[in-house]
């Protein structure tokens, strides 16, 4: 599933293509895409003729600002936003469920094999409230004090990192990788973390997310950037999907457990 770094890589790819451009036509052929709000026809009508004033990211959501309204896109498990110029780029197939044509520039396709993704319109002023996602971990507001406050309560630290209402954009891969770098075991109660561990975890979260963006994402499952290219960060994972292989720090075999229905990977020696 695409997480913050993958969504950010795609956003940066797309911003040059769509910023200031007018949506000439819009076609949504899969009704499940708009299930959260409106029908495909209503979403199409809200898009046609509108100009993209900004393309932002909030957690794992893309937000195309169109003036009064915003188009929100979430990729879910297997969603892809793929750009096609007039002569090159992606060509639609049976899994392509939406197409936005930008005046004279090219077409933005939404492709999704499992159809868990979403595309809907929100009034610009209510986007923040309606999405209800927590602090952006790469923003200056994500301080040690903020993370310490979030750690109060009974949740396990891994569950806290995955809770989009608390911290935006972290999923299974980057949670496991951040906890390894911070040497914190995923099963720990968040409230049990010491001040030095909270400090290390905040730094680790930012490091893995920034490294993920720098290496253009992790191509687990079918992630591709807006030009259809794979990401390179998967080769740099230290624990995620490395169970049974030696820890890069101490040589202990990486373990895999299921925690809150999510597979979880950690080093039983380094992570306490
Ligand atoms: Zn280790």
Boltz pocket constraint, residues with backbone or C-beta under 6 A from the ligand:
constraints:
  - pocket:
      binder: B
      contacts: [[A, 247], [A, 248], [A, 249], [A, 250], [A, 251], [A, 252], [A, 267], [A, 268], [A, 269], [A, 270], [A, 271]]
      max_distance: 6.0
